[in-house]
């Protein structure tokens, strides 16, 4: 992911796994934690298509020191830089000075030229996903003692469904409301809300198996948990229509299941869709 600071030139700047510099603007590059950066090219796209005589490249890292010889960089003889196994502390300004010669055809006179390219390289993580779920149930009346018992049992069942994914139900609550339905009169409904969260006890052990992409692993697990819960509620509709001769006192309101996802960032990471609009969903 790369974008110049002032203008969007990303189509021209990114080719294969290369990010080209721009002498007019610093170029923002986003590298996922533990991944390798794309190759940062010490010239702009136009210069890369031209003949360059006696090129020399000097790459300086965020600490102000020469990057040549560092174990975590891959520096090619054509001035391309890749930062490997990117960590948070590697974020910052990577600047390259390209020196090359211009030789006059008639006189063979040589002139040395210098061009500087600046890349702002940021470590990012995928946001941790949690899913907010809303669902409704019809009940006989709001004062019914069975309402709270039902709510406790519902949470217990949902937790069982997703426990093998080390996900659990958090921030759960319900309220009872009277609802006037056109042509059906007044009914009472439980408005239930809860979050599906991927950090149930034991999640760290699962993470240790995939330390480099822990967010990816937890996000995949919580997505699977969300899908299972969605399937559970869709089965309620089928059961009410086909399996019950007498409709239960408290039962699912058809098509009332809705879900939205909530992103959160790990400590030390945050979002800024103005400063980092080309990586707005990143942490």
KATA-V225301 format. One record per pair of residues at least 4 apart in sequence whose ideal C-beta (glycine too) atoms are under 8 Angstrom apart, sorted by the first residue. I is the first residue (numbers start at 1). J is the second residue. D is the distance in Angstrom with one decimal. If there is no record, write none. Layout:
I:J:D
I:J:D
This chain:
1:29:7.0
1:30:4.0
1:278:6.0
1:279:5.2
1:282:7.8
2:10:6.2
2:13:5.9
2:14:5.7
2:19:4.3
2:27:5.7
2:28:6.4
2:29:4.5
2:30:7.3
2:38:7.2
2:278:7.5
3:8:6.0
3:9:7.7
3:10:5.3
3:13:8.0
3:27:7.2
3:28:5.0
3:277:7.7
3:278:3.8
4:8:7.2
4:9:5.1
4:10:7.9
4:13:7.0
4:22:5.3
4:24:7.8
4:25:4.0
4:26:7.1
4:27:5.1
4:28:7.1
5:25:5.2
5:26:5.2
5:27:7.5
5:28:6.1
5:120:7.4
6:24:7.9
6:25:5.2
7:25:6.6
8:278:7.6
9:13:5.1
9:22:6.6
9:25:7.9
10:14:5.7
10:278:7.1
12:20:7.4
12:45:5.3
13:19:5.9
13:20:4.8
13:22:7.0
13:27:6.5
13:45:6.7
14:18:7.0
14:19:5.8
14:20:7.8
14:38:7.5
15:20:7.4
15:45:7.5
17:38:4.7
17:39:5.8
18:38:6.3
18:39:4.9
18:41:5.2
18:80:7.1
19:27:6.3
19:29:5.6
19:38:5.0
19:39:7.0
19:40:5.5
19:41:6.6
19:119:7.1
20:27:7.7
20:41:4.8
20:43:6.8
20:44:5.4
20:45:4.7
20:48:6.5
21:27:6.1
21:40:7.3
21:41:6.3
21:42:6.4
21:43:6.2
21:44:5.5
21:96:6.8
21:117:2.9
21:118:7.4
21:119:6.8
22:26:7.8
22:27:5.7
22:44:5.5
22:117:7.1
23:44:6.3
23:115:5.7
23:116:7.1
23:117:6.6
26:93:7.5
26:118:4.1
26:119:6.8
26:120:5.4
27:117:7.7
27:118:7.3
27:119:5.1
27:120:7.2
28:119:7.8
28:120:5.0
28:122:7.0
28:276:7.2
28:278:6.6
29:37:6.5
29:38:7.0
29:40:6.8
29:119:5.4
29:120:7.0
29:121:4.7
29:122:7.1
30:121:7.9
30:122:5.3
30:124:5.0
30:276:7.4
30:278:7.3
30:279:4.3
30:282:6.0
31:35:6.0
31:36:7.7
31:37:4.5
31:38:7.9
31:83:7.0
31:86:4.3
31:121:6.1
31:122:7.1
31:123:6.0
31:124:7.1
32:86:7.2
32:123:7.8
32:124:6.0
32:125:7.1
32:126:7.4
33:86:6.2
33:87:6.7
33:88:6.7
33:123:5.2
33:124:7.0
33:125:5.3
34:85:6.1
34:86:6.7
34:87:7.5
34:212:4.2
34:213:7.3
35:85:7.9
35:86:5.9
36:82:5.7
36:83:7.1
36:84:4.9
36:85:7.0
36:86:6.9
37:81:7.9
37:82:5.6
37:83:4.3
37:84:7.7
37:86:5.9
37:121:6.4
38:82:7.2
39:76:7.6
39:80:4.2
39:81:6.8
39:82:5.2
40:80:6.8
40:81:4.6
40:82:7.5
40:94:6.2
40:96:7.3
40:119:5.1
40:121:7.7
41:48:6.4
41:79:7.0
41:80:5.4
42:57:4.8
42:59:7.1
42:79:3.8
42:80:7.1
42:81:7.3
42:96:3.8
42:97:7.9
42:98:5.1
42:117:5.8
43:47:4.0
43:48:5.2
43:52:7.4
43:79:7.0
43:98:5.7
43:115:7.2
43:117:7.0
44:48:7.0
44:117:7.4
45:49:7.0
46:50:7.0
47:52:6.9
47:98:7.8
47:115:7.5
52:98:8.0
52:100:4.9
53:100:5.8
53:101:4.6
53:102:7.1
53:103:6.0
54:100:6.0
54:101:4.7
55:78:7.7
55:79:6.6
55:98:6.3
55:99:7.3
55:100:4.6
56:98:7.5
56:99:4.7
56:100:7.4
57:79:3.5
57:96:6.0
57:97:7.4
57:98:5.9
58:66:6.9
58:96:6.7
58:97:4.6
58:99:7.7
59:66:7.1
59:67:4.3
59:68:7.0
59:73:7.8
59:75:6.4
59:79:7.9
59:81:5.3
59:94:6.7
59:95:7.5
59:96:5.0
60:64:6.3
60:65:6.8
60:66:6.3
60:67:6.8
60:94:7.3
60:95:4.9
60:96:7.5
60:97:7.9
61:65:6.0
61:66:7.9
61:67:4.9
61:70:7.4
61:90:8.0
61:92:7.3
61:94:6.1
62:90:7.1
62:91:6.9
62:92:2.7
62:93:5.7
62:94:7.0
63:92:7.9
67:73:5.2
67:75:6.5
67:81:6.8
67:94:7.7
68:75:6.1
72:83:6.4
72:84:5.3
72:85:6.1
72:90:7.3
73:81:6.2
73:82:6.8
73:83:5.7
73:84:6.8
74:81:7.3
74:82:4.1
74:84:6.1
75:80:7.5
75:81:5.6
75:82:8.0
76:80:4.4
76:81:7.9
79:96:6.8
79:98:6.6
81:94:6.8
81:96:7.1
83:90:5.8
83:94:7.6
83:121:6.9
86:90:5.5
86:121:7.9
86:123:5.6
87:123:6.6
88:123:4.8
88:268:6.9
90:121:7.2
90:123:6.6
91:121:6.2
91:122:5.2
91:123:4.8
92:120:7.4
92:121:6.7
93:118:6.0
93:119:7.3
93:120:5.8
93:121:7.8
94:118:7.5
94:119:4.6
94:120:7.9
94:121:5.5
95:116:6.3
95:117:6.9
95:118:4.9
95:119:7.5
96:116:7.2
96:117:4.9
96:119:7.8
97:114:6.0
97:115:7.3
97:116:5.2
97:117:8.0
98:114:7.1
98:115:4.7
98:116:7.7
98:117:7.0
99:112:6.0
99:113:6.9
99:114:5.2
100:112:7.5
100:113:5.6
101:110:5.0
101:111:6.7
101:112:5.7
101:113:7.2
102:110:7.3
102:111:4.8
102:113:5.9
103:108:6.1
103:109:7.3
103:110:5.4
104:108:6.5
104:109:4.4
104:110:7.9
104:111:7.8
122:276:7.2
122:279:7.5
124:269:7.5
124:279:6.0
124:282:3.8
124:283:6.0
125:215:5.6
125:265:7.1
125:266:6.0
125:269:5.6
125:282:7.3
125:283:4.6
126:215:4.2
126:216:6.3
126:219:6.5
126:282:7.4
126:283:7.1
127:215:7.4
127:263:3.7
127:264:6.4
127:265:5.9
127:271:7.5
127:281:6.5
127:282:7.5
127:283:5.2
128:198:7.1
128:215:6.0
128:218:6.3
128:219:7.0
128:263:7.1
128:264:5.1
128:265:7.3
128:266:7.0
129:198:7.3
129:218:7.8
129:219:4.8
129:222:5.4
129:223:7.0
129:261:5.3
129:262:7.3
129:263:6.4
130:195:5.2
130:196:6.7
130:197:5.1
130:198:7.2
130:222:6.8
130:261:7.2
130:262:4.7
130:264:6.7
131:195:6.6
131:196:4.3
131:222:6.5
131:225:7.7
131:226:4.6
131:259:5.3
131:260:7.2
131:261:5.3
131:262:7.2
132:193:7.0
132:194:7.9
132:195:5.5
132:259:6.8
132:260:5.1
132:261:7.5
132:262:5.7
133:193:6.8
133:194:5.5
133:195:7.2
133:196:6.3
133:226:7.7
133:229:6.6
133:257:7.2
133:258:7.4
133:259:5.1
134:191:7.3
134:192:7.2
134:193:5.2
134:256:7.6
134:257:7.6
134:258:4.9
134:259:7.6
135:192:5.0
135:193:7.9
135:233:6.2
135:252:7.3
135:253:7.8
135:256:5.5
135:257:5.0
135:258:7.6
136:189:5.0
136:190:6.6
136:191:5.7
136:192:6.9
136:252:7.8
136:253:4.1
136:256:3.9
137:150:7.4
137:189:6.5
137:190:4.5
137:192:6.7
137:250:5.3
137:251:6.3
137:252:5.7
137:253:6.2
138:187:5.8
138:188:7.1
138:189:5.6
138:190:8.0
138:250:7.0
138:251:5.6
138:252:8.0
138:253:5.8
139:144:5.8
139:146:7.8
139:147:5.7
139:150:7.8
139:176:6.7
139:188:5.1
139:189:6.8
139:190:5.5
139:249:6.7
139:250:4.8
140:144:5.4
140:188:6.8
140:249:5.1
140:250:7.6
141:188:5.4
142:147:7.3
142:176:3.7
142:177:7.6
142:178:7.1
142:188:5.2
144:249:7.5
144:250:7.9
145:149:6.9
146:150:5.7
146:249:6.7
146:250:6.5
147:151:6.5
147:174:7.5
147:176:6.3
147:190:6.1
147:250:7.0
148:152:6.6
149:153:6.4
150:154:6.1
150:190:7.6
150:250:4.9
151:155:6.7
151:172:7.8
151:174:5.1
151:190:7.2
151:192:6.9
152:156:6.5
153:157:6.4
154:158:6.3
154:192:7.1
155:159:6.2
155:169:5.4
155:172:5.6
155:194:7.2
156:160:6.6
157:161:6.6
157:232:7.8
158:162:6.7
158:169:5.2
158:194:7.5
158:229:6.0
158:232:7.2
159:163:5.8
159:168:5.6
159:169:5.4
161:225:7.9
161:228:5.3
161:229:6.6
161:232:6.0
162:167:4.4
162:168:7.0
162:169:7.8
162:196:6.9
162:225:4.0
162:228:5.9
162:229:6.9
163:167:7.6
163:168:7.2
163:200:7.1
165:198:7.6
165:221:4.5
165:222:7.5
165:224:5.7
165:225:5.0
165:228:8.0
166:198:7.0
166:199:7.8
166:200:4.7
166:201:7.6
166:202:5.0
166:203:4.5
166:206:5.4
166:221:6.6
167:196:6.0
167:197:6.4
167:198:5.1
167:200:5.6
167:221:6.0
167:222:5.5
167:225:3.9
168:196:8.0
168:197:5.9
168:199:7.9
168:200:3.8
169:194:5.0
169:195:7.1
169:196:6.6
169:197:7.5
170:194:7.1
170:195:5.0
170:197:4.7
171:193:7.6
171:194:6.2
171:195:4.5
172:192:7.5
172:193:7.1
172:194:3.8
172:195:7.6
173:192:7.7
173:193:5.8
173:194:7.5
174:190:5.0
174:191:6.3
174:192:4.5
174:193:7.3
175:190:7.4
175:191:5.1
176:188:6.1
176:189:7.1
176:190:5.5
176:191:7.6
177:188:7.3
177:189:5.7
177:191:6.0
178:186:5.8
178:187:7.5
178:188:5.8
179:186:7.2
179:187:5.3
179:188:7.2
179:189:5.1
180:185:7.2
180:186:5.4
181:185:6.9
181:186:7.7
181:187:5.9
189:253:6.4
190:250:7.1
195:262:7.3
196:222:6.0
196:225:5.1
196:226:5.4
196:229:6.3
197:222:7.1
198:203:6.4
198:218:4.2
198:219:7.2
198:221:5.4
198:222:3.8
198:225:7.3
199:203:4.9
199:218:7.3
202:206:6.8
203:207:6.2
203:218:6.7
204:208:6.6
205:209:7.7
206:210:7.8
206:217:6.7
206:218:7.9
206:221:7.6
207:211:6.7
207:214:4.4
207:217:6.6
207:218:7.1
209:217:7.9
210:214:6.2
210:216:7.6
210:217:4.7
213:217:6.0
214:218:6.2
215:219:5.9
215:266:7.9
216:220:6.3
217:221:6.5
218:222:6.2
219:223:6.2
220:224:6.5
221:225:6.5
222:226:6.4
223:227:6.5
224:228:6.5
225:229:6.5
226:230:6.4
226:259:6.1
227:231:6.3
228:232:6.4
229:233:6.8
230:234:6.4
230:257:6.3
230:259:6.9
231:235:6.4
232:236:7.2
233:237:7.5
233:252:6.2
233:257:4.3
234:238:7.0
234:257:7.5
235:239:6.1
236:240:6.3
236:251:7.4
236:252:3.8
237:241:6.6
237:252:6.6
237:254:5.1
237:255:7.7
238:242:5.8
238:243:7.6
239:243:4.5
239:244:6.4
240:244:5.8
240:247:6.4
240:251:5.9
240:252:6.8
240:254:7.6
244:248:6.7
247:251:5.7
252:256:7.1
263:271:7.5
263:281:7.1
263:283:8.0
265:269:4.2
265:270:5.4
265:271:6.4
265:283:3.6
266:283:6.5
269:283:3.8
270:283:6.6
271:276:7.6
271:280:7.0
271:281:7.5
271:282:7.1
271:283:6.2
272:276:5.3
273:277:5.7
273:280:3.7
276:280:6.5
276:282:6.8
